[in-house]
Amino acid sequence: MSDEIRMLPDRYHGAIEHWRQHNFPDYPRLAEVWTKFFPKDEAFCLCAKVAGDIPAEIEIGDDIGKPKALEPKELAPEAAQHLLSQIRAQASTEFGSIQQHQMTLFRAQEPQDQAWALRVMAEELRHGYQMVHLLTSSDWSPVTETKPEDMVEEILSMQTGSHVLAAFNLEFDSFLDNVVFAAFIDRVGKYQLTMQKISAYKPYASSMPPMLREEAFHLAAGVIPLRRWVEHAARGDGYIDMPAIQKAVHKWFGRGLEMFGDERGGQTNVKFGLKDLNNRDAQDQYIQECTKMLDDLNVRYVRARFPDRTRDEADAIFARVAAGETVDGLTRADLLRLPDRRFFRRRGEFAFQTVGTHGETFTDVEKYITHVLTSLPEAYRASIDVKHWADLQRAVVAGTTPLKEAMASMPRLARQAGGCPCGKSVRWVID
């Protein structure tokens, strides 16, 4: 069944176009390269897409079997509050990722990689458009006193450093970030959209299938370049080595885990029928999937490292090395691996614990900070974000900053990248 296409009223459509001009100035280039890189795909549409084959009854939770809500007022007040928070957070991530990708878009080594990043950014723009459609096409007054135009303006006013989730407040340092972000953070997005596909609020559930189809491409925009890079690294004819990729994994993996919310929570969303997994179960599945992704990259690295071996022989070498053996000079340290889920955490159950990449525990906070710094990309180590974390880590261990306060803290970037030059005194949403 084809999706129904819906357009925002002119004032909201114009607001997003206004935002796009200042935060995504390279958007017009996508049309120029579309037929070259995506000749078989339907042209991009900046619109809302609504799937028509969504079940009419609630699929999970206390009200399973009852009709899904078509308006926010049909939900229990607490459920509607949770739903509104989800939509606003989702909107923040969509617009926030565009601002991040724009920073390093033109640092791509290959024209295809750049074109793929452009498409990812455009589809994130469409997803943000989709969330604005949800916020403006229904009456949210039973849930919030904030008017729709004010909710939209709040979302469009966010910049890198002021978004809802920490992963979208980190600046990209190179195109390696564009790729690893797509492989890890967009993978979290896939999980969130999949969990929300069963939402007891039918308009939200109907938005998920079109977004999920596009999210699959975003994952490919991360995984496929990584596959190419590890094979070049194995042959010694590339520009990106395995240690650089490993450090980028260390930068993003913890932020991805935190996007699921505190490991001990999420049951309320299941109870209300808004998601079908609690936070820990979803996070566990995500870790397993990321492990498989790195196993795939490592196998490709080993096959390229030993081109004279058969595929079965190379795969056997990988299994031995993964188990701790050294084979023809190849060690476990040469391969990619996920850090411990407690490493470099700032939110959730394991926030500010002094646990290293391999699960080792540090009793000296300065040694732990040194360990984390040596595990991160050099350019990222020079960021205000890392300094902010280190200062908080010391304060939490010393007991001078409460853990709850540290988890809520984030640095405010002095430079508002891609900000609208119109200034806050001019409303972006106008009649």
URJODA-V176356 format. One record per helix or strand. SS is the DSSP state (H for helix, E for strand). FROM is the first residue (numbers start at 1). TO is the last residue. Records with the same first field share a line. If there is no record, write none. Layout:
# URJODA-V176356
SS=FROM-TO + FROM-TO
This chain:
# URJODA-V176356
E=4-6 + 48-50 + 57-57 + 67-67 + 69-69 + 201-201 + 327-327 + 330-330 + 355-355 + 361-361
H=10-23 + 28-37 + 72-74 + 77-107 + 111-136 + 148-157 + 166-169 + 175-196 + 202-235 + 242-258 + 267-271 + 279-305 + 311-322 + 332-334 + 365-375 + 378-381 + 384-398 + 403-408
